[in-house]
Amino acid sequence: MPVSKRDRAYMERLGEYKATSHAEATARHQALPLAQRLQRSWELFVTRRGTAKLDARDDDPSHFYDLARARGFYRP
């Protein structure tokens, strides 16, 4: 099915807006202190771990947080 130039231009603009939005959100997140970033990340993990199926994945973040606690970067 061919795509019109108008549709292609619309999707390209939409992609640019989304890229800008993601870049702004990333910059705001990275501007936070490390401890606050870790806290927000941990809260997100705790909220969603019930549906995350961690047994089926290799990216369980608990080891990351254990290291952060041991080094004094994170205190829940």
C-alpha positions, -999 to 999 in steps of 0.1 A, spaced: 0 0 0 16 33 -11 20 61 14 12 96 4 37 124 7 13 142 30 11 111 54 49 107 53 55 144 61 30 141 90 47 110 104 81 127 101 68 158 120 53 135 146 86 117 150 105 150 154 80 161 181 84 128 200 122 129 197 122 165 212 98 154 240 120 124 249 152 145 248 136 171 272 124 144 296 158 128 295 175 161 302 152 168 332 158 134 346 196 136 342 196 170 359 183 155 391 208 144 418 219 108 416 201 98 448 168 112 435 172 94 402 178 61 420 148 67 442 125 74 413 139 43 395 134 21 425 98 34 430 90 26 394 105 -9 397 85 -16 429 53 -3 414 56 -25 383 75 -56 395 43 -75 399 37 -75 362 74 -75 351 78 -113 350 114 -109 364 120 -147 363 118 -146 326 142 -117 322 179 -111 327 176 -75 337 165 -77 374 177 -44 388 180 -55 425 217 -61 422 222 -26 409 204 -12 439 223 -34 463 255 -20 449 242 16 451 232 11 488 266 -5 496 284 25 481 262 50 499 245 64 468 210 52 477 190 50 508 153 40 504 
